Amino acid sequence: MSETFLITILGIAGTLLSGVISFTLGQRAERQKQSLIIRVEMLKPINEWLKGVEKMVGIFSDTASTIAQNLPMPTSYDFSERKKAFNFMAEKTNEILGIIASNSLYTRKSKRLAKELGTVITELDKLIKFELLPRESELVGRSNNGTLTNAYMLEAGHLKVHIDSLLQKAYSIEAQIKTALN
């Protein structure tokens, strides 16, 4: 065989090999890009849920300020808005906890942040279910039977501030995860 024939065959083989490698790497990059887009989309229901938590805190604040000002009716949220907010939270919480439990937001860059977001969301869920909602009912009950004290109102205020700080932390982590996924 002549050297030019051998060089031509090696050139063709090299071109084919580089084409196959480029195609494979391109496919892999596209799959990773699609996977990151899906992960970013998973943050949307989490963001909506966090806004629902904000609304619950707003309703709690509205109840507390209504009682503190001795008003007959809440000023910001009427009964239908309150009912919608409670239903939204009841319907969306399992979805959010499922997304967190799936570890689907975990990548090399976002694993620590996703774990931290999961911890904050779980804590927010517990605070809403086991402290905020019962505390709101108790505020109304104590107000109605005249046993509401300033100390209890202060405790309610501290709970609101604590939940607000967790919400701010959750939004911050969510933004960091979005940045890590892009």
C-alpha distance (Angstrom), angle and dihedral (degrees) to the residues before:
residue distance angle dihedral
M1 . . .
S2 3.70 . .
E3 3.76 122.9 .
T4 3.80 93.6 -119.9
F5 3.80 91.1 54.6
L6 3.82 90.3 50.1
I7 3.83 91.5 47.5
T8 3.81 90.0 49.1
I9 3.82 92.0 51.4
L10 3.82 91.5 46.9
G11 3.83 89.2 48.7
I12 3.80 92.1 51.5
A13 3.83 91.9 45.1
G14 3.81 90.5 48.3
T15 3.80 91.5 49.9
L16 3.81 91.8 49.0
L17 3.81 92.1 46.5
S18 3.79 93.0 48.7
G19 3.82 89.5 47.7
V20 3.80 92.0 52.6
I21 3.82 91.7 46.4
S22 3.82 92.2 47.6
F23 3.80 91.3 48.2
T24 3.82 92.4 49.1
L25 3.80 93.4 47.2
G26 3.81 90.5 46.6
Q27 3.80 91.4 52.2
R28 3.78 90.9 48.8
A29 3.80 92.2 49.3
E30 3.81 90.7 49.4
R31 3.83 91.9 50.2
Q32 3.80 90.4 50.2
K33 3.80 90.5 48.8
Q34 3.83 91.2 50.8
S35 3.80 90.5 46.9
L36 3.81 91.2 53.1
I37 3.81 90.8 48.6
I38 3.81 89.8 53.1
R39 3.80 90.6 49.1
V40 3.79 91.7 51.0
E41 3.83 88.4 50.3
M42 3.83 88.6 55.1
L43 3.79 88.0 62.3
K44 3.82 91.6 63.1
P45 3.83 96.4 73.1
I46 3.80 88.5 43.8
N47 3.80 89.5 54.2
E48 3.82 91.0 48.3
W49 3.81 89.9 49.9
L50 3.81 91.0 50.8
K51 3.80 88.7 52.4
G52 3.81 87.4 51.7
V53 3.80 89.1 53.6
E54 3.80 88.3 50.6
K55 3.79 89.3 52.8
M56 3.82 90.5 50.3
V57 3.81 89.6 52.2
G58 3.79 89.0 47.6
I59 3.80 90.7 52.2
F60 3.81 89.9 48.8
S61 3.83 90.1 50.2
D62 3.78 90.5 47.4
T63 3.80 90.8 52.9
A64 3.81 92.2 46.9
S65 3.80 94.2 47.9
T66 3.81 91.4 45.5
I67 3.80 89.6 54.0
A68 3.81 93.5 42.7
Q69 3.82 90.9 51.8
N70 3.80 91.5 43.5
L71 3.79 91.9 -125.5
P72 3.81 120.4 163.3
M73 3.84 95.9 -131.8
P74 3.80 135.8 22.6
T75 3.78 111.8 -91.8
S76 3.80 105.0 -148.3
Y77 3.80 109.7 28.4
D78 3.78 122.5 42.3
F79 3.79 123.7 -156.7
S80 3.82 95.5 -91.6
E81 3.83 92.5 51.7
R82 3.77 90.1 49.2
K83 3.80 91.3 49.5
K84 3.83 91.7 49.6
A85 3.81 91.1 50.0
F86 3.81 93.0 49.5
N87 3.81 91.6 47.2
F88 3.81 92.0 47.5
M89 3.79 91.8 52.8
A90 3.80 92.0 46.2
E91 3.80 91.6 50.6
K92 3.81 99.1 42.9
T93 3.80 104.3 39.4
N94 3.81 96.2 80.9
E95 3.81 90.9 49.2
I96 3.80 91.5 52.6
L97 3.78 94.1 45.2
G98 3.81 88.2 48.7
I99 3.80 92.4 53.3
I100 3.79 89.9 49.5
A101 3.82 93.1 46.1
S102 3.82 92.2 49.3
N103 3.82 91.5 66.4
S104 3.80 86.5 -141.7
L105 3.79 91.2 138.1
Y106 3.80 90.1 61.1
T107 3.78 116.3 113.3
R108 3.77 128.8 146.9
K109 3.81 89.8 -93.3
S110 3.81 99.0 39.2
K111 3.81 105.4 36.6
R112 3.81 96.6 100.1
L113 3.81 91.7 43.5
A114 3.82 92.9 47.8
K115 3.81 90.8 51.5
E116 3.79 90.4 49.0
L117 3.82 91.7 48.4
G118 3.79 89.4 50.5
T119 3.79 90.8 52.4
V120 3.82 92.5 49.0
I121 3.81 93.3 46.7
T122 3.80 92.2 48.7
E123 3.79 90.1 50.0
L124 3.81 91.7 47.9
D125 3.80 90.7 50.0
K126 3.81 91.4 52.1
L127 3.79 92.7 45.7
I128 3.80 92.2 50.7
K129 3.81 95.2 46.3
F130 3.78 101.5 37.4
E131 3.80 104.9 28.1
L132 3.80 115.0 16.8
L133 3.81 99.6 45.7
P134 3.83 95.2 42.4
R135 3.81 90.3 44.4
E136 3.80 91.2 52.7
S137 3.80 91.5 51.4
E138 3.78 90.5 47.0
L139 3.82 91.2 49.5
V140 3.78 89.9 55.8
G141 3.82 92.3 43.7
R142 3.80 94.2 48.8
S143 3.78 90.9 45.8
N144 3.79 91.6 51.6
N145 3.81 94.8 49.6
G146 3.83 95.7 39.0
T147 3.82 98.3 -114.7
L148 3.81 97.6 112.9
T149 3.79 112.5 125.0
N150 3.79 132.2 -167.0
A151 3.80 88.9 -118.2
Y152 3.80 90.4 58.6
M153 3.81 90.9 48.0
L154 3.81 88.8 51.1
E155 3.80 91.2 51.5
A156 3.81 88.4 51.5
G157 3.79 89.4 51.2
H158 3.80 91.4 50.7
L159 3.80 90.1 51.7
K160 3.81 90.5 52.1
V161 3.82 91.9 49.6
H162 3.82 91.0 48.0
I163 3.80 92.2 51.3
D164 3.81 90.6 46.0
S165 3.81 90.9 53.8
L166 3.81 90.6 49.8
L167 3.81 90.0 49.7
Q168 3.79 90.7 52.2
K169 3.79 89.7 49.3
A170 3.83 91.3 49.5
Y171 3.81 92.2 50.8
S172 3.79 89.8 48.3
I173 3.80 92.6 50.8
E174 3.81 90.7 46.0
A175 3.82 90.2 54.4
Q176 3.80 91.0 48.0
I177 3.81 91.0 50.8
K178 3.83 90.7 50.6
T179 3.79 89.0 51.9
A180 3.81 92.0 47.2
L181 3.80 91.6 50.4
N182 3.83 94.7 51.4
